[in-house]
Amino acid sequence: MFRVRIKNDTLQKISNYVNKPHEQIGLLIGRFESGELVVTESINGTCEADRTCSVFSQDLLAEVADDILNNRLDGSIVGWYHTHLGGGIFMSSVDIDTQRNLQQFSKYVISMIIDTSTHQFGVFVYDAQLGPVQIPSEMITIY
């Protein structure tokens, strides 16, 4: 397990974006340094969405990758976020598949799940033996 630091401005940007009547999705940008995953930016998704599902636009994903490769974004993709409209903070089977796919590229990738009805969030990783593991709040710092 590793510590996570999230820039307060980034969390505020996500919070402002996700307050909608359908699921929202986005990417988390940052880097792994000094034993911590540092999240410094978020990219709000443009996606197909409904009350229970959202899909990140492939065109936007290609644009983000190009921005990273050409140093227009500082860092790399270190995770993703999406909302649940009530029902709590948990990883669905689709969330688990998405997380497992991203962790193929790095073990330092997180999933942030936000319940818009309670205004709470959780940060998860996926472990092959344990399944989804929520990073304890004492290991998350907002700065």
Summary of the structure (lengths in Angstrom):
residues: 143
radius of gyration: 14.1
end to end distance: 19.8
largest distance: 39.7
contacts: 439
relative contact order: 0.22
helix: 25%
strand: 41%
